[in-house]
Amino acid sequence: MDVIFGRNKKEQLEPVRAQVTGRIPSWLQGTLLRNGPGMHTVGETRYNHWFDGLALLHSFTIRDGEVYYRSKYLRSDTYNANTKANRIVVSEFGTMAHPDPCKNIFSKAFSYLSHTIPDFTDNCLINIMKCGEDFYATTETNYIRKINPQTLETLEKVDYRNYVAVNLATSHPHYDAAGNVLNMGTSIMDKGKTKYVIFKIPATVPEDAKGKNPLKHTEVFGSITSRSLLSPSYYHSFGVTENYIVFLEQPFKLDILKMSTAYIRGVNWASCLAFHREDQTYIHIVDQRTGKPLPTKFYTDPMVVFHHVNAYEEDGCLVFDVIAYEDGSLYQLFYLANLNQDFEENSRLTSIPTLRRFAVPLDVDKNAEVGSNVVKLASTTARALKEKDDRVYCQPELLYEGLELPRINYAHNGKPYRYVFAAEVHWSPIPTKILKYDILTKSSLKWGQEHCWPAEPLFVPMPGAKDEDDGIILSAIVSTDPQKLPFLLVLDAKSFTELARASIDAEVHLDLHGLFIPDADGDTREQAPSQEQPDRVPDCHVAPWT
């Protein structure tokens, strides 16, 4: 397991040409850009958790049936400080950095003080976000890092707090039809309130506007007050429809008081995150047109959701699909101490990630009897039971057990859809197969090979696509077999048969999330990415989201 998780990966700074077997469709021209942890030890120090590792960007550039691979560590302030000191000096969520024992008492005292109200890391290792014409590496703190998607060079450091009052923000934004970024963040004790803030970053800026940076025109268009001032809910993603935002305030909570004293107590920030089994999960539906939450109090059983799949409106109801766990144990499984030769025993999930469908009425009939089901959709068995005091208890339909890292055809985001592309997982959190699940027929297609661990499967539509699954699936595959090279897998999304693979004679890490950037208008004049690249990239017609 150390081959996959614990070992630092080498950068591949110059593009290396992959060995392609099979045939890549001629229309597929562009770059798959992905992000994830790649460095887990610095000098003699080691991160505690796999999600703490230093961000390693990598790209697969596809041109005329050939594939070129390169990778580069994000040169964040965190990376630079750690490598300069040759030890971990910047704290991550699962790893608290402590003062150098050689420092004097004044330096140590300052370190303790600075961690009471911490300035979080800019180690942006989770995803890639498109904002206007720019691309950013993202994490869940208030920082994002602008990058060059061709060279993987690290550019400006951006603090969300300069544009919107949030201390934390998701790495899973949405994109509307105009290309505007929709995202959510948590504002902790701002003006005496802790809120979940919904904000929009415009794709374009008016010609007469002051400043051409879209971030400077960020607009807050809604918020939800946290049920607890000092224990806000942790969340990794949210859902959108044409008119609404779907937010789950789940009983997986950050204890702010504990976080403020974690450094002094010698514990990491992750120890301040706890699942409250006795609590409920509250479903907030926010009208994008007014910025106001619906007045009905929707709730369901306690659960933990990292990834929303999709949401849409149907016959006066809002339907949304999520991957749900019955507890918060998943995070614990990725501590590096568990990722050893006893991995299979250490990493048995206490609950299997399950695709659940919820349906909530947008307007509850006030004359409906208490206990009655106020959702009656032919498309789902999900129920919403009316209770007293404007409360509605939501019971989901269980669609499929054992999947994570879901993707869809993003042209159907916020709309009725049929297919989920995901990694299959069961009692272990590690993906072993790629899955296509058909929500309509409740059937699935799978791809898998022995010793192969696939990354999140990303759907790319073919030009002129008519069906939802007209396109291909891309997934970066790493292997536990040292004799097998890592490769980029290309599947036909409709039949789920392998079209091609591009084997890479370089180190490739197991990553988290990313996006595909198509070449503009099929322009393939540049045959290899080692040639001079423009600073600006064409508009992305495949909007990223997981």
FIDREN-787290 format. One record per residue (C-alpha): x, y, z; residue in one letter. Coordinates in steps of 0.5 Angstrom, whole numbers. Layout:
! FIDREN-787290
> X; Y; Z; A
...
END
This chain:
! FIDREN-787290
> 0; 0; 0; M
> 6; 5; 1; D
> 7; 4; -7; V
> 0; 8; -7; I
> -1; 12; -1; F
> 6; 13; 3; G
> 11; 14; -2; R
> 13; 21; -5; N
> 12; 22; -12; K
> 17; 25; -17; K
> 15; 30; -22; E
> 15; 29; -29; Q
> 17; 37; -31; L
> 17; 35; -39; E
> 12; 32; -43; P
> 13; 25; -44; V
> 9; 21; -49; R
> 5; 15; -47; A
> 5; 9; -51; Q
> -2; 8; -54; V
> -6; 2; -55; T
> -13; 1; -58; G
> -15; 8; -62; R
> -17; 14; -59; I
> -23; 18; -62; P
> -20; 23; -67; S
> -25; 28; -64; W
> -22; 28; -57; L
> -17; 33; -57; Q
> -15; 37; -50; G
> -13; 36; -43; T
> -15; 32; -37; L
> -12; 36; -31; L
> -13; 33; -25; R
> -10; 34; -17; N
> -9; 30; -11; G
> -4; 29; -6; P
> 3; 27; -8; G
> 8; 28; -2; M
> 7; 25; 4; H
> 14; 26; 8; T
> 18; 32; 8; V
> 25; 31; 11; G
> 24; 27; 17; E
> 17; 29; 18; T
> 11; 25; 16; R
> 4; 27; 15; Y
> -1; 23; 19; N
> -7; 23; 14; H
> -7; 22; 6; W
> -11; 28; 5; F
> -6; 32; 8; D
> 0; 31; 3; G
> 2; 36; -2; L
> -1; 38; -8; A
> 1; 35; -14; L
> -2; 37; -21; L
> -2; 33; -27; H
> -4; 33; -34; S
> -6; 28; -40; F
> -6; 32; -46; T
> -9; 29; -52; I
> -7; 31; -59; R
> -9; 27; -66; D
> -9; 20; -62; G
> -3; 21; -58; E
> -2; 23; -50; V
> 3; 27; -47; Y
> 4; 26; -39; Y
> 7; 31; -34; R
> 6; 33; -27; S
> 9; 38; -22; K
> 8; 40; -15; Y
> 4; 46; -13; L
> 9; 51; -11; R
> 4; 54; -5; S
> 7; 58; 0; D
> 6; 51; 4; T
> 10; 47; 0; Y
> 15; 53; 0; N
> 16; 53; 7; A
> 16; 46; 8; N
> 21; 45; 3; T
> 26; 51; 5; K
> 25; 48; 13; A
> 26; 41; 10; N
> 20; 39; 15; R
> 13; 40; 16; I
> 12; 47; 19; V
> 5; 49; 16; V
> -1; 45; 19; S
> -6; 41; 15; E
> -13; 38; 18; F
> -10; 32; 20; G
> -3; 34; 22; T
> -1; 39; 27; M
> 6; 42; 25; A
> 9; 44; 32; H
> 15; 49; 33; P
> 22; 47; 32; D
> 25; 45; 39; P
> 31; 49; 37; C
> 27; 55; 37; K
> 27; 60; 43; N
> 21; 61; 48; I
> 19; 67; 44; F
> 18; 64; 38; S
> 14; 58; 41; K
> 10; 63; 44; A
> 8; 66; 38; F
> 7; 60; 34; S
> 2; 58; 40; Y
> -2; 65; 39; L
> -2; 64; 31; S
> -5; 58; 32; H
> -11; 60; 36; T
> -14; 64; 30; I
> -11; 60; 25; P
> -9; 62; 18; D
> -10; 56; 14; F
> -6; 52; 9; T
> -6; 54; 1; D
> -4; 47; 0; N
> -10; 46; -6; C
> -10; 39; -7; L
> -17; 37; -8; I
> -20; 40; -15; N
> -19; 45; -21; I
> -24; 50; -22; M
> -25; 54; -28; K
> -26; 62; -27; C
> -27; 66; -33; G
> -21; 65; -37; E
> -17; 62; -31; D
> -16; 56; -27; F
> -15; 55; -20; Y
> -13; 49; -16; A
> -17; 49; -10; T
> -18; 46; -3; T
> -23; 47; 3; E
> -20; 53; 6; T
> -21; 60; 4; N
> -15; 60; -1; Y
> -14; 58; -8; I
> -8; 58; -13; R
> -8; 60; -20; K
> -5; 56; -24; I
> -3; 55; -32; N
> -6; 49; -34; P
> -1; 48; -40; Q
> 5; 48; -36; T
> 2; 47; -29; L
> 6; 53; -26; E
> 3; 56; -20; T
> 1; 63; -20; L
> -2; 68; -16; E
> -5; 66; -9; K
> -12; 68; -8; V
> -16; 69; -1; D
> -23; 69; -2; Y
> -24; 73; 4; R
> -22; 79; 0; N
> -28; 78; -4; Y
> -33; 74; 1; V
> -33; 73; 8; A
> -32; 66; 9; V
> -27; 62; 13; N
> -28; 55; 9; L
> -31; 54; 2; A
> -32; 48; -2; T
> -28; 45; -8; S
> -34; 43; -11; H
> -37; 49; -15; P
> -42; 49; -20; H
> -43; 52; -26; Y
> -49; 55; -29; D
> -51; 56; -37; A
> -47; 62; -37; A
> -41; 59; -34; G
> -42; 63; -28; N
> -39; 60; -22; V
> -43; 58; -16; L
> -40; 56; -9; N
> -41; 56; -2; M
> -37; 57; 4; G
> -38; 58; 12; T
> -37; 64; 15; S
> -35; 63; 22; I
> -38; 68; 28; M
> -38; 74; 23; D
> -42; 80; 26; K
> -44; 75; 32; G
> -47; 69; 27; K
> -44; 63; 23; T
> -47; 62; 17; K
> -47; 58; 10; Y
> -46; 63; 5; V
> -48; 62; -3; I
> -44; 66; -8; F
> -43; 67; -15; K
> -37; 69; -19; I
> -39; 72; -26; P
> -36; 68; -32; A
> -35; 75; -35; T
> -34; 82; -33; V
> -37; 88; -37; P
> -33; 92; -41; E
> -34; 99; -37; D
> -33; 95; -30; A
> -27; 97; -25; K
> -22; 91; -25; G
> -23; 85; -30; K
> -22; 80; -25; N
> -28; 76; -24; P
> -27; 75; -17; L
> -27; 82; -15; K
> -35; 82; -18; H
> -36; 76; -13; T
> -44; 77; -11; E
> -47; 74; -5; V
> -54; 72; -7; F
> -56; 67; -1; G
> -54; 65; 6; S
> -57; 60; 11; I
> -56; 61; 19; T
> -52; 55; 22; S
> -56; 52; 27; R
> -50; 52; 32; S
> -46; 58; 33; L
> -40; 55; 35; L
> -41; 48; 31; S
> -42; 49; 24; P
> -43; 43; 20; S
> -38; 40; 15; Y
> -40; 39; 8; Y
> -36; 38; 2; H
> -41; 39; -4; S
> -48; 42; -5; F
> -53; 41; -10; G
> -57; 46; -15; V
> -63; 46; -20; T
> -65; 51; -25; E
> -68; 55; -19; N
> -66; 52; -13; Y
> -60; 51; -8; I
> -60; 44; -4; V
> -55; 44; 2; F
> -55; 39; 7; L
> -53; 41; 14; E
> -51; 34; 17; Q
> -49; 32; 24; P
> -42; 32; 22; F
> -39; 38; 26; K
> -33; 42; 27; L
> -32; 44; 34; D
> -30; 52; 33; I
> -28; 52; 41; L
> -24; 46; 40; K
> -20; 48; 34; M
> -18; 54; 37; S
> -14; 50; 43; T
> -12; 44; 38; A
> -5; 47; 38; Y
> -4; 48; 45; I
> -7; 41; 47; R
> -2; 38; 42; G
> -8; 35; 37; V
> -10; 36; 30; N
> -16; 40; 27; W
> -19; 33; 25; A
> -20; 31; 32; S
> -25; 37; 33; C
> -29; 34; 27; L
> -35; 29; 30; A
> -41; 25; 28; F
> -47; 26; 32; H
> -51; 20; 31; R
> -57; 23; 36; E
> -58; 29; 31; D
> -61; 30; 25; Q
> -59; 32; 18; T
> -63; 38; 16; Y
> -65; 39; 8; I
> -64; 47; 6; H
> -67; 49; 0; I
> -66; 56; -2; V
> -69; 60; -8; D
> -64; 62; -12; Q
> -69; 68; -15; R
> -70; 71; -8; T
> -64; 68; -4; G
> -69; 66; 1; K
> -69; 59; 4; P
> -76; 55; 4; L
> -80; 56; 10; P
> -81; 48; 11; T
> -77; 45; 16; K
> -74; 39; 12; F
> -70; 33; 15; Y
> -68; 26; 15; T
> -64; 21; 19; D
> -57; 22; 21; P
> -52; 21; 15; M
> -45; 24; 12; V
> -45; 26; 5; V
> -39; 28; 1; F
> -41; 28; -6; H
> -48; 31; -9; H
> -49; 27; -15; V
> -55; 31; -19; N
> -61; 35; -17; A
> -67; 37; -21; Y
> -74; 40; -21; E
> -80; 35; -23; E
> -88; 36; -22; D
> -87; 41; -16; G
> -82; 37; -13; C
> -74; 38; -12; L
> -71; 31; -13; V
> -64; 30; -11; F
> -59; 25; -11; D
> -53; 24; -6; V
> -48; 19; -4; I
> -49; 18; 3; A
> -46; 14; 9; Y
> -49; 12; 16; E
> -43; 15; 20; D
> -37; 19; 19; G
> -32; 14; 19; S
> -29; 15; 12; L
> -24; 20; 14; Y
> -21; 16; 19; Q
> -19; 10; 14; L
> -15; 15; 11; F
> -10; 16; 16; Y
> -3; 13; 13; L
> -2; 9; 20; A
> -8; 5; 17; N
> -5; 5; 10; L
> 0; -1; 11; N
> 0; -8; 10; Q
> -6; -9; 14; D
> -10; -5; 10; F
> -16; -9; 8; E
> -17; -11; 16; E
> -16; -3; 18; N
> -20; 0; 12; S
> -27; -4; 13; R
> -32; 1; 12; L
> -37; 1; 18; T
> -42; 3; 13; S
> -42; 2; 5; I
> -43; 9; 1; P
> -50; 9; -2; T
> -53; 12; -8; L
> -60; 15; -4; R
> -65; 19; -8; R
> -69; 24; -4; F
> -75; 28; -6; A
> -78; 34; -3; V
> -84; 38; -4; P
> -83; 46; -6; L
> -90; 48; -4; D
> -93; 43; 2; V
> -100; 42; 2; D
> -103; 46; 9; K
> -109; 41; 9; N
> -105; 35; 8; A
> -106; 30; 14; E
> -100; 29; 19; V
> -97; 23; 17; G
> -99; 23; 10; S
> -94; 23; 4; N
> -94; 30; 1; V
> -89; 27; -5; V
> -92; 23; -10; K
> -88; 22; -16; L
> -88; 16; -21; A
> -80; 17; -22; S
> -78; 15; -15; T
> -81; 11; -8; T
> -78; 17; -4; A
> -83; 20; 1; R
> -84; 26; 5; A
> -88; 25; 11; L
> -92; 31; 14; K
> -91; 33; 21; E
> -93; 38; 26; K
> -90; 45; 26; D
> -88; 45; 19; D
> -84; 40; 19; R
> -83; 34; 14; V
> -79; 28; 15; Y
> -76; 25; 8; C
> -75; 18; 7; Q
> -70; 17; 1; P
> -70; 11; -4; E
> -64; 7; -4; L
> -61; 6; -11; L
> -55; 3; -11; Y
> -50; 1; -6; E
> -42; 1; -6; G
> -40; 7; -11; L
> -36; 14; -10; E
> -33; 19; -14; L
> -40; 20; -18; P
> -40; 24; -24; R
> -45; 26; -29; I
> -46; 29; -36; N
> -45; 36; -34; Y
> -50; 38; -39; A
> -55; 35; -35; H
> -53; 38; -29; N
> -59; 41; -25; G
> -64; 37; -30; K
> -67; 30; -30; P
> -62; 25; -32; Y
> -61; 18; -33; R
> -53; 16; -32; Y
> -48; 16; -26; V
> -41; 15; -27; F
> -37; 13; -21; A
> -32; 9; -18; A
> -34; 2; -15; E
> -33; 1; -7; V
> -36; -4; -2; H
> -33; -5; 5; W
> -26; -2; 3; S
> -26; 6; 1; P
> -21; 4; -5; I
> -24; 4; -12; P
> -23; -3; -16; T
> -28; -2; -22; K
> -31; 4; -26; I
> -39; 4; -26; L
> -44; 6; -30; K
> -51; 6; -27; Y
> -57; 7; -30; D
> -62; 10; -26; I
> -68; 8; -30; L
> -67; 1; -31; T
> -63; 0; -24; K
> -58; -4; -28; S
> -50; -3; -29; S
> -44; -4; -33; L
> -37; -4; -30; K
> -30; -4; -32; W
> -24; -7; -28; G
> -18; -11; -28; Q
> -13; -14; -23; E
> -9; -10; -19; H
> -12; -3; -22; C
> -14; 2; -18; W
> -18; 7; -22; P
> -19; 15; -21; A
> -26; 18; -21; E
> -29; 17; -28; P
> -30; 23; -32; L
> -35; 24; -38; F
> -33; 28; -44; V
> -39; 28; -49; P
> -38; 27; -57; M
> -39; 33; -62; P
> -47; 33; -64; G
> -48; 28; -58; A
> -56; 26; -58; K
> -56; 21; -52; D
> -54; 23; -45; E
> -48; 17; -46; D
> -46; 19; -52; D
> -38; 20; -51; G
> -32; 17; -47; I
> -30; 16; -40; I
> -23; 18; -38; L
> -20; 15; -32; S
> -13; 15; -29; A
> -11; 8; -27; I
> -5; 6; -22; V
> -3; -1; -21; S
> -1; -4; -14; T
> 3; -9; -19; D
> 10; -6; -20; P
> 11; -9; -27; Q
> 5; -6; -30; K
> 5; 2; -32; L
> 0; 7; -30; P
> -4; 9; -36; F
> -10; 13; -38; L
> -16; 9; -40; L
> -21; 11; -45; V
> -28; 8; -45; L
> -34; 8; -50; D
> -39; 11; -45; A
> -45; 8; -48; K
> -42; 1; -48; S
> -37; 1; -43; F
> -32; -2; -47; T
> -25; 0; -47; E
> -23; 4; -53; L
> -16; 5; -52; A
> -10; 6; -46; R
> -4; 10; -46; A
> 1; 7; -42; S
> 6; 12; -38; I
> 13; 11; -37; D
> 13; 16; -31; A
> 10; 16; -24; E
> 3; 17; -23; V
> -1; 18; -17; H
> -7; 17; -14; L
> -11; 23; -15; D
> -18; 26; -13; L
> -21; 31; -18; H
> -20; 35; -24; G
> -23; 37; -31; L
> -23; 36; -38; F
> -21; 42; -42; I
> -22; 41; -50; P
> -18; 45; -55; D
> -22; 50; -58; A
> -26; 48; -65; D
> -22; 42; -66; G
> -15; 46; -67; D
> -10; 41; -67; T
> -4; 45; -70; R
> 0; 44; -64; E
> 2; 37; -64; Q
> 6; 36; -57; A
> 5; 40; -51; P
> 13; 41; -50; S
> 12; 47; -56; Q
> 10; 54; -54; E
> 3; 54; -50; Q
> -1; 61; -50; P
> -2; 64; -43; D
> -10; 63; -44; R
> -14; 57; -46; V
> -20; 56; -50; P
> -27; 56; -46; D
> -29; 50; -43; C
> -35; 47; -46; H
> -34; 41; -41; V
> -36; 44; -34; A
> -33; 40; -28; P
> -36; 38; -22; W
> -36; 32; -17; T
END
